[in-house]
Amino acid sequence: MVWKGAGIVKQVVLTVKLIITIGATSLLLVGCQNATLNEITKRTSSVAQEVAGNKQRVGAVPTNLEITQGSSSTEMIVTWRDGGIPGSIYRIDRSSDGGRSWQLRSRVASGVETYRDKLPKGGGRFLYRIRVEKGSLQDVEIVERGAVQLTHQQQLAEEREIKEAQKREEEERARQIAAAELEEKRLQAEKDAREEAERLAAEEAEKARLATEKAAREEAERAAELKAKQQAELQAREEKRKKLEKRKKAEAAILDRAEKDLEKGDVSAVEKSLKEYREKKGKSADKVKRYSKLKQKVVSMKQVLDDLEQVKVAEQYMKQGTSSNAVKSKKKKSRGKSSLLGKSAEGWVVQVATYPESKKRDAYSMLSTVKKSGFKSVFLKRQELAGRVLYRIRLGAYGNKEEAVELQEKINGKMADKGVASRVIMQKK
């Protein structure tokens, strides 16, 4: 403002601030230069009239903003009190990042005082604000998972600014009074503080350097120790692998030798090799298929050899012992008392027939037939050979082979119609 009078030009500088709060508008005189009280009154009156003329352009400010939870945890109901000026348009915004950015949710006309908002899934912290579309005032609503907290940030900020301005003026006056006295002390304190900070920084830098060197040294030692340990473990595993491979080769060589001996028919050599293999492997030998198969083959071969030997002996006996009645009479006289030992004893038996597992019922049928034919010493012998189960019909056992041969002749003659062709063999326990 410039004022002229009596040839004197006087320049008046007034600085005012317009403060608009909810429900009120006020002016704050910030500063003035070369101004009388009358001039100040005229200037502020002019500004007040100017504000009154522009008030309708600011817009109706909504109040009493509230947030409540709807029918579900993700539905929020925003309510407020209308500013009361017809034709106003309110804008409703939502923020999910603490107010750094805002997303328009809806625009409503004057008279509407409710809006239902659907929150995204996953929860979070959301801010709401409602304001006049062209105005500068706003209320902010804070909602976090249904908890409600209402603030009027613009009003509080304006009031806080006024108080802070007054406080700053008082502090400035006090500072100017004490500035001259404190300046020298402040400078000295700054110098002392700077020197102390430099000293502390140097100490911290030295500590950090020493700590870094120590950590690097310890890390290098750990790395070297770990590397040595890994190399030792690798070497141990390699040695173990070589020993295991060597042992497996030795064990395989034993089984190879046993198989070759088996092909040659040298049963004793095969048994010796299997015994050696068992001593090396222990109980785990039974889990090796080659070892188990060789054991079964040895058992089968021994049984076959035993049967062949018994058949050979029986054939020779039949040729010699049944050629004349005189020989039979002599054998009967020399035999004396019967030498029946029983079915579980070791001795000579008459083997009538042999049946596999699949014909077990036929074995029991033959057993019954032999008993009905009058032979009391008949029994059923179950044996497992080479993984197979066999049922043998036998009579005996006898300690005297001649009695077994005599019984063989009787059963062959009495049961010839049944297809019986028995043989005399030695039964072992």
C-alpha positions in Angstrom: 0.0 0.0 0.0 1.4 3.5 -0.9 0.1 6.6 0.9 0.7 10.2 -0.3 0.1 13.4 1.7 1.6 16.9 2.2 4.2 16.2 -0.4 5.4 13.2 1.4 5.2 9.7 -0.1 4.9 7.0 2.5 5.1 3.4 1.6 3.2 1.0 4.0 4.0 -2.7 3.8 1.5 -5.1 5.5 1.9 -8.9 5.5 -1.3 -10.9 6.3 -2.1 -14.6 6.1 -5.6 -16.0 5.4 -6.4 -19.0 7.7 -9.4 -21.1 6.9 -10.4 -23.7 9.4 -13.5 -25.9 9.7 -16.5 -23.7 10.3 -14.4 -20.4 10.5 -12.2 -18.1 8.6 -9.6 -15.7 10.2 -6.7 -13.4 9.3 -3.3 -13.5 10.9 -1.1 -10.4 10.7 2.4 -11.7 10.1 4.3 -8.4 9.8 4.2 -4.7 8.9 6.6 -1.9 8.0 6.0 1.9 8.3 2.3 1.4 9.1 0.0 3.2 11.6 -2.8 1.5 13.5 -5.4 3.3 11.2 -3.6 2.0 8.1 -3.5 -1.5 9.5 -7.2 -1.5 10.3 -8.1 -0.3 6.7 -5.9 -2.9 5.1 -7.2 -5.9 7.1 -10.8 -4.7 6.6 -10.2 -4.7 2.9 -8.7 -8.2 3.0 -11.6 -9.5 5.1 -14.1 -8.2 2.5 -12.1 -9.9 -0.2 -12.2 -13.1 1.8 -15.9 -12.9 2.3 -16.4 -12.5 -1.4 -14.3 -15.6 -2.2 -15.8 -17.8 0.6 -18.4 -19.4 -1.6 -15.7 -20.4 -4.1 -13.8 -22.3 -1.4 -16.7 -24.7 -1.0 -18.7 -26.4 1.8 -16.4 -28.3 4.1 -17.7 -31.8 5.2 -17.4 -32.5 8.9 -17.8 -35.3 11.4 -16.1 -37.9 9.2 -16.5 -41.4 10.6 -15.6 -44.9 9.5 -17.4 -48.0 10.7 -17.2 -51.7 9.8 -20.0 -53.1 7.6 -21.5 -56.6 7.4 -18.0 -58.1 6.7 -14.4 -57.4 7.7 -13.6 -56.0 4.3 -16.6 -53.6 4.0 -16.1 -50.0 5.4 -18.9 -47.5 5.8 -17.8 -43.9 5.4 -20.2 -41.3 6.8 -19.9 -37.5 7.2 -22.0 -34.4 7.8 -22.8 -32.4 4.7 -21.3 -28.8 4.4 -24.7 -27.4 3.7 -24.1 -25.6 0.4 -26.3 -27.0 -2.5 -24.4 -28.0 -5.6 -21.2 -29.0 -3.9 -19.4 -32.1 -5.2 -17.5 -34.2 -2.6 -14.5 -36.4 -3.6 -13.8 -39.6 -1.5 -10.2 -40.8 -1.7 -8.4 -43.9 -0.2 -4.6 -44.4 0.4 -2.8 -47.7 1.2 0.7 -46.3 1.5 0.3 -43.9 4.5 -1.0 -40.9 2.4 1.8 -40.7 -0.1 -0.6 -41.4 -2.9 -4.4 -41.4 -3.1 -6.9 -43.3 -5.2 -10.3 -41.9 -6.1 -13.1 -44.1 -4.8 -16.2 -42.0 -5.5 -17.7 -38.6 -6.2 -21.0 -37.7 -4.5 -23.3 -34.6 -4.6 -24.3 -32.4 -1.8 -26.9 -34.1 0.4 -25.3 -37.6 0.3 -23.6 -38.4 3.6 -22.8 -42.2 3.3 -20.4 -44.3 1.1 -19.7 -48.0 1.3 -16.2 -49.1 0.3 -14.9 -52.6 -0.3 -11.3 -53.2 0.9 -9.0 -55.5 -1.0 -8.2 -58.9 0.4 -5.1 -59.4 2.5 -5.7 -56.5 5.0 -3.4 -53.6 5.5 -3.5 -50.0 6.7 -5.8 -47.6 4.8 -6.4 -43.9 5.0 -9.6 -42.1 3.9 -10.2 -38.5 3.1 -13.3 -36.6 1.9 -13.0 -33.0 0.5 -14.7 -30.5 -1.8 -13.9 -31.3 -5.4 -12.4 -27.7 -6.0 -11.6 -26.8 -2.4 -8.3 -27.1 -0.4 -9.6 -28.3 2.9 -9.8 -32.0 3.9 -10.5 -34.3 6.7 -8.6 -37.6 7.0 -9.9 -40.8 8.3 -7.5 -43.6 9.4 -8.8 -47.2 9.4 -6.8 -50.3 10.1 -8.7 -53.6 10.1 -11.8 -52.1 11.6 -10.1 -49.9 14.2 -11.2 -46.2 13.8 -9.3 -43.1 14.6 -10.5 -39.7 13.4 -8.3 -36.6 12.9 -8.8 -33.2 11.3 -5.3 -32.8 9.9 -5.8 -29.5 8.2 -7.4 -27.8 11.2 -4.8 -29.2 13.6 -2.0 -28.2 11.2 -3.2 -24.6 11.0 -3.6 -24.3 14.8 -0.2 -25.9 15.3 1.3 -23.5 12.8 -0.1 -20.4 14.7 1.3 -21.7 18.0 4.6 -22.5 16.5 4.8 -19.1 14.9 4.2 -17.4 18.3 6.7 -19.7 19.9 9.3 -18.9 17.3 8.8 -15.2 17.8 9.4 -15.5 21.5 12.4 -17.7 21.0 13.8 -15.3 18.4 13.6 -12.4 20.8 15.3 -14.5 23.6 17.9 -15.6 21.2 18.7 -12.1 20.0 19.1 -11.0 23.6 21.5 -13.8 24.5 23.1 -14.1 21.1 26.0 -11.8 21.8 26.9 -13.5 25.1 26.5 -17.1 23.7 28.2 -16.6 20.3 31.7 -17.1 21.6 30.7 -20.0 23.7 28.9 -21.6 20.8 31.8 -21.2 18.5 34.1 -22.8 21.1 31.7 -25.5 21.8 31.4 -26.2 18.0 35.1 -26.4 17.8 35.4 -28.7 20.8 32.6 -30.8 19.5 34.2 -31.0 16.0 37.6 -32.0 17.5 36.0 -34.6 19.7 33.9 -35.9 16.8 37.1 -36.2 14.7 38.9 -38.0 17.5 36.0 -40.4 18.0 35.7 -40.9 14.3 39.4 -41.8 14.0 39.1 -44.2 16.9 36.0 -45.8 15.4 37.7 -46.1 12.0 40.8 -47.7 13.6 38.5 -50.1 15.5 36.6 -50.9 12.4 39.9 -51.5 10.4 41.2 -53.9 13.1 37.9 -55.7 13.3 37.8 -56.1 9.6 41.4 -57.5 9.5 40.6 -59.8 12.4 37.4 -61.0 10.7 39.2 -61.5 7.4 41.9 -63.5 9.1 39.5 -65.7 11.0 37.5 -66.2 7.9 40.6 -67.3 6.0 41.5 -69.7 8.9 38.0 -71.2 8.9 38.1 -71.6 5.1 41.5 -73.3 5.3 40.3 -75.5 8.1 37.1 -76.4 6.2 39.1 -77.1 3.1 41.5 -79.4 4.9 38.6 -81.2 6.6 36.8 -81.7 3.3 40.0 -83.0 1.7 40.5 -85.4 4.6 36.9 -86.6 4.3 37.2 -87.1 0.6 40.4 -89.0 1.1 38.8 -91.2 3.8 35.8 -91.8 1.5 38.1 -92.7 -1.4 40.1 -95.1 0.8 36.9 -96.6 2.1 35.6 -97.0 -1.4 38.8 -98.7 -2.6 38.7 -101.1 0.4 35.1 -101.9 -0.2 35.7 -102.4 -3.9 38.7 -104.6 -3.1 36.7 -106.6 -0.7 33.8 -107.0 -3.1 36.2 -108.2 -5.8 37.7 -110.8 -3.3 34.2 -111.9 -2.4 33.1 -112.1 -6.0 36.3 -114.2 -6.8 35.3 -116.7 -4.0 31.8 -117.1 -5.6 33.4 -117.4 -9.0 35.6 -120.1 -7.8 32.7 -121.9 -6.1 30.7 -121.8 -9.4 33.6 -123.3 -11.3 34.0 -126.0 -8.7 30.3 -126.7 -8.9 30.5 -127.1 -12.7 33.3 -129.6 -12.1 31.1 -131.5 -9.6 33.5 -130.9 -6.7 31.0 -130.4 -3.9 33.5 -130.3 -1.1 35.5 -127.5 -2.8 32.2 -125.6 -3.3 31.3 -126.0 0.4 34.8 -124.8 1.4 34.5 -121.7 -0.7 31.0 -121.0 0.7 32.3 -121.4 4.2 35.1 -118.9 3.4 32.6 -116.4 1.9 30.4 -116.7 5.0 33.3 -115.9 7.3 34.0 -112.8 5.3 30.5 -111.5 4.9 29.0 -112.7 8.2 25.2 -112.8 8.4 24.8 -110.5 5.5 26.0 -113.4 3.2 22.4 -114.8 3.4 21.1 -111.7 1.6 23.5 -112.3 -1.4 21.5 -114.1 -4.2 24.6 -115.8 -5.7 25.6 -117.2 -2.3 22.0 -118.5 -1.6 21.7 -120.1 -5.0 25.0 -121.8 -4.6 24.0 -123.2 -1.2 20.8 -124.5 -2.8 22.6 -126.0 -5.7 25.1 -127.7 -3.3 22.2 -129.2 -1.3 20.5 -130.4 -4.5 23.7 -131.9 -5.9 24.5 -133.7 -2.6 20.9 -135.1 -2.6 21.2 -136.2 -6.2 24.6 -137.8 -5.5 23.3 -139.5 -2.4 20.2 -140.8 -4.2 22.4 -142.1 -7.1 24.7 -143.8 -4.6 21.8 -145.4 -2.8 20.2 -146.5 -6.1 23.5 -148.0 -7.1 23.9 -149.8 -3.8 20.3 -151.1 -4.0 20.8 -152.3 -7.6 23.9 -154.2 -6.6 22.2 -155.7 -3.6 19.2 -156.8 -5.7 21.5 -158.5 -8.2 23.3 -160.3 -5.4 20.7 -160.8 -2.7 17.6 -162.0 -4.8 19.4 -164.6 -7.2 18.5 -167.7 -5.0 16.2 -168.8 -2.3 19.2 -170.1 -0.4 20.6 -166.7 0.0 17.3 -165.3 1.3 17.0 -168.1 3.8 20.5 -167.4 5.0 19.8 -163.7 5.4 16.7 -164.3 7.3 18.5 -166.6 9.7 21.4 -164.2 10.2 19.1 -161.2 10.7 17.7 -162.3 14.0 15.6 -159.9 15.8 13.9 -157.0 13.9 15.9 -153.7 13.9 13.0 -151.2 13.2 14.3 -147.8 14.4 11.3 -145.6 13.7 10.5 -142.9 11.1 12.7 -140.1 12.7 15.8 -142.3 13.1 18.8 -142.5 10.8 18.8 -145.8 8.9 17.6 -147.7 5.9 14.2 -146.9 4.5 12.0 -148.0 1.6 11.0 -144.9 -0.4 7.7 -145.7 -2.2 7.0 -142.4 -4.0 7.9 -138.7 -4.1 5.4 -135.9 -4.7 5.9 -132.1 -5.2 4.0 -129.4 -3.2 1.4 -129.1 -5.9 0.4 -132.8 -5.3 0.4 -132.8 -1.6 -3.1 -134.4 -1.5 -1.9 -137.3 -3.7 0.9 -137.9 -1.2 -1.5 -138.2 1.7 -3.7 -140.5 -0.4 -0.8 -142.8 -1.2 0.1 -142.8 2.6 -3.4 -144.0 3.4 -3.3 -146.7 0.7 0.0 -148.1 1.9 -1.3 -148.2 5.5 -4.5 -150.0 4.4 -2.3 -152.6 2.6 -1.0 -153.7 6.0 2.4 -151.8 6.2 2.6 -150.3 9.7 5.9 -148.6 9.5 4.9 -146.2 6.7 5.3 -142.4 7.2 5.3 -139.1 5.3 8.6 -137.2 5.1 8.6 -133.5 4.2 11.9 -132.1 2.7 13.0 -128.8 1.2 15.6 -129.2 -1.6 16.9 -126.4 -3.9 14.0 -124.2 -2.9 11.4 -126.9 -3.6 9.2 -128.7 -1.1 8.9 -132.5 -1.6 6.7 -135.1 0.1 8.2 -138.6 0.3 6.3 -141.8 1.3 8.7 -144.1 3.2 8.8 -147.2 5.4 11.3 -147.8 8.2 13.8 -146.8 9.2 15.8 -150.0 9.8 19.2 -150.5 11.2 19.6 -153.5 9.0 19.6 -152.9 5.3 18.6 -156.5 4.6 15.2 -155.9 6.4 14.6 -152.8 4.3 15.3 -154.8 1.1 13.0 -157.6 2.2 10.2 -155.0 2.9 10.9 -153.5 -0.6 10.2 -156.8 -2.2 6.9 -157.2 -0.3 5.6 -153.8 -1.1 6.6 -154.0 -4.8 4.8 -157.3 -5.1 1.7 -156.3 -3.1 1.2 -152.9 -4.7 2.4 -153.5 -8.3 -1.1 -152.7 -9.5 -0.8 -149.2 -7.9 2.3 -148.4 -10.0 4.6 -148.6 -7.0 8.4 -149.1 -7.8 10.1 -148.5 -4.4 13.8 -148.3 -3.7 16.0 -148.7 -0.6 17.9 -145.6 0.5 19.8 -144.4 3.6 17.8 -141.8 5.6 19.8 -139.2 7.5 18.5 -137.1 10.4 
